[in-house]
Amino acid sequence: MAEVSVKNKLRELRAARDWSQADLADRLGVSRQTVNAIETEKYDPSLPLAFKTAKLFRKPIEEIFLFDQMD
């Protein structure tokens, strides 16, 4: 089975609103460390967290999280 790598635009979206990682974490109800891990692609968000993020930024989930299939 092929692995799926998730790239994301979280850092760019957060910076465009002049939010710190802590600001975004508060809005999403997660820790700052979680936001950092997602931004640095060390951690893939759960589906509910991905949808919450998309809703917060008013963007389709596919525009924030880019799924890249690796063979």
C-alpha positions as CSV (number, residue, x, y, z in Angstrom):
1,M,0.0,0.0,0.0
2,A,1.3,3.5,-0.9
3,E,2.1,6.0,1.8
4,V,0.3,9.4,1.8
5,S,2.3,12.5,2.7
6,V,0.3,15.5,3.8
7,K,1.7,18.9,2.9
8,N,-0.1,22.0,4.3
9,K,-0.3,25.8,4.0
10,L,-1.0,26.4,7.7
11,R,2.0,28.5,8.4
12,E,1.2,30.8,5.4
13,L,-2.5,31.2,6.4
14,R,-1.6,31.9,10.0
15,A,1.1,34.4,9.1
16,A,-1.4,36.2,6.7
17,R,-3.6,36.9,9.7
18,D,-0.7,37.9,11.9
19,W,-1.5,35.1,14.4
20,S,1.2,33.4,16.4
21,Q,1.1,29.6,16.8
22,A,-0.4,30.1,20.2
23,D,-3.2,32.3,18.8
24,L,-4.0,29.6,16.2
25,A,-3.8,26.8,18.9
26,D,-6.3,28.7,21.1
27,R,-8.7,29.1,18.2
28,L,-8.5,25.4,17.4
29,G,-8.5,24.1,20.9
30,V,-5.1,22.4,20.7
31,S,-1.6,23.0,22.0
32,R,0.9,25.3,20.4
33,Q,3.1,22.2,20.0
34,T,0.4,20.6,18.0
35,V,0.2,23.6,15.6
36,N,4.0,23.5,15.3
37,A,4.1,19.8,14.6
38,I,1.4,20.2,11.9
39,E,3.2,23.2,10.3
40,T,6.5,21.3,10.2
41,E,4.8,18.2,8.8
42,K,5.8,16.0,11.7
43,Y,2.2,15.3,12.5
44,D,-0.9,15.0,10.4
45,P,-4.0,16.5,11.9
46,S,-7.0,14.3,12.7
47,L,-9.9,14.6,10.3
48,P,-12.0,16.6,12.8
49,L,-9.1,19.0,13.4
50,A,-8.5,19.4,9.7
51,F,-12.2,20.3,9.2
52,K,-12.1,22.7,12.1
53,T,-9.0,24.4,10.6
54,A,-10.7,24.7,7.2
55,K,-13.8,26.2,8.8
56,L,-11.7,28.7,10.7
57,F,-9.9,29.9,7.6
58,R,-13.0,29.7,5.5
59,K,-11.3,27.6,2.9
60,P,-11.9,24.1,1.4
61,I,-9.9,21.5,3.3
62,E,-8.1,20.5,0.1
63,E,-6.8,24.1,-0.2
64,I,-5.1,23.8,3.2
65,F,-4.0,20.2,3.3
66,L,-2.4,18.8,0.2
67,F,-2.4,15.0,0.0
68,D,0.6,13.6,-1.9
69,Q,0.7,9.9,-2.6
70,M,4.2,8.4,-2.4
71,D,5.0,5.1,-4.1
